[in-house]
Structure formats: C-alpha cells, structure tokens
Amino acid sequence: MEKSVEMSVRSFSGMDDGLRAQLSECGGPVLRDGKLYLRVDGQVYSCADTPEGRELMERIRPEKMRRTAGTAEEALLAVLDGESDPETLRKAGISEKGDRCVILFRFSAEPDGRTVRELIPTEETDRTVMTGGDLALIMQTGRRSAEEIYEFAAAAAGTMESEAGIACSAGIGRSAAPKDISGSFREAREALETGLRHKLPGRVFAYSRQIPERIADMIPPESAEALRREILPPEADRMLTPEMMETIQVYFSNDLNFSTTARQLFIHRNTLLYRMEKIRRETGLDLRKFEDAAVFRIIMGLRENGNK
C-alpha cells in the first residue's frame, strides 16, 4: 500500500526571511529541519523529507521549473535535483564523461560563500554550489580512491574550522555517472544526517561506510527497542557513559586496533583493556572478537533508532 504524505500549503509572504531567500534562489525543493519546501508562484508547499514526499514534490513542481536553468548556479541546482539532460549539464559546466561524487559540507554558522569556496580547494573540473545553507561539491573522481576522497573532505573540514573558526561536517555520496549525480547528492545528505544522528566519530561521514547504521534505521523504532533489550541488559545503559561511548566509537573507527585507539584517547593500553573487560562483564559481548563487535555496533544503531 502506498504511504500517504501529509502536505501543508502556506503563502510565500508568510515564510521567514531565510526560507524565502532559499526558495527564491532554488528552482526545486528546499530541505530544512527534516521538511521539504517548494515554492509555486505565491504559495509554499511543505511535507516531511521522505521518498514519498520527494516523489510528491516532483509531481507538484511545474514543468517549467524543472527545465529552467539559466545561470550556471541554477543549472548546478537543477543537476542536484535530478535534471541530467545534456543541455543542463552543459550549462552547469559538467562533462557527460567521467564519474563524479558529491560532498556536502554543513557549517555551524552561516558562512560567506566566497570564503568557503576559497578555503575548500577544488580542481578545474569540480563544481560547487550553495544549497539550503550547505555547500555541495560535485567532484570528478577520476583516479581518486574512496580513501583519498575521504581524506580530502576531512582536510577541507579541518581547514574551515581552523581558518574561518566555523565547525564543519561533511557527507560523501558514492561515485556515479553524470546522469546520476542527484543520487550521489541524496546519499551525501543521508550520510551527513546519519552520522550526526548516530553521533559517529569524526566530522566526515561516507555513505558507503554506514551500512550498520542504515540497517538499524530500516527497522521500525518499536522493533529496534525490543531487539536491543533482548540482546543488551537494561542495567548495561548505566555503563554506557559518554566516556565509554567515545572509547567504543574510536575503537571501532580504528578497526579494533588497541594500540592506535589508546594513543588517540591518550590513555594507557591497560586502561583500554579494563574498559573492554567491563563491557564484556556487563553485556556478555567481547569487543575484541569481530562477531561480538559487529553485534554491538548494530545495537548502538538500534539504540539511536529506538530513541528517535
């Protein structure tokens, strides 16, 4: 059965200044706080950001808005929104040859667009555009490996924080053909929001690295909570302090490497061993074993899902 979508309609003049500015600049839906907004003449349609909601917005959006892409910036926004015809790609300065991925940067404070572009180095074939307060970088992957793209995004986010004083996070979509750039854009946005929601370590989140969290998010919250309680004793929650959660996340991000984890946490190796043993006593899961570590990581995703 097709899921229903709750849609609301308000006048454009009744929206706040920031949203009106975004809607005026963008030819497609604008994402804000988990909701999609679309301006059609003097009215603004809004609904939850779900696959059904995006599909409904696409049906509502007039054909002239889908095909109009005058400036390069408008063309880039159209490409992110799914317009991949040769003319729109040409106006956006994107070749029809060569795979690309989207890196979506999100900032703690609204940055100056020129400053952002100056601090994030790009190649001649790369393209950037502001969308809903975020910066989308459409990067030609070429011979860059996934690890090199990740390191680039991490370095760029670090530069933003050190040079501009603005905290920055990023999501990375998978590499795709030019006609599928919008898919990479959606993945980058999902990776960013999943990483922040699950409180994953670091400031950069790659869609391809989030399979446990994405699996957990597919489970209905009620079922997620029941499954978590089945595996994890209720009293174990007292043990999962912020310090312990940081230890576990850093340990997982270092592929269960004890020495590297201890160095990054600035603790003695024996202290880390003590914490792992405490987790084993409280949960019955030995994180030094791959299978138990995999179960625990999924449980952490279920924990966040159940709290939604």
ABEGO torsion letter per residue (X at the ends): XBBBBBBBBBBAAABBAAAAAAAAABABBBBBGGBBBBBBEABBBBBBBBAAAAAAAAAABBAAAAABBABAAAAAAAAAAGBABAAAAAAAGBBABEBBBBBBBBBABBBBAAAAAAABBBBAABBBBBBGGBBBBBBBAEABBAAAAAAAAAAAAAAAAAAAGBBBBBBBBBBBBAAAAAAAAAAAAAAAAAAAAAGBBEABBBAAAAAAAAAAAABBAAAAAAAAAAABBAAAAAABBAAAAAAAAAAAAAGGBAAAAAAAAGBBAAAAAAAAAAAAAAAGBBAABAAAAAAAAAAAAAAAAAAX
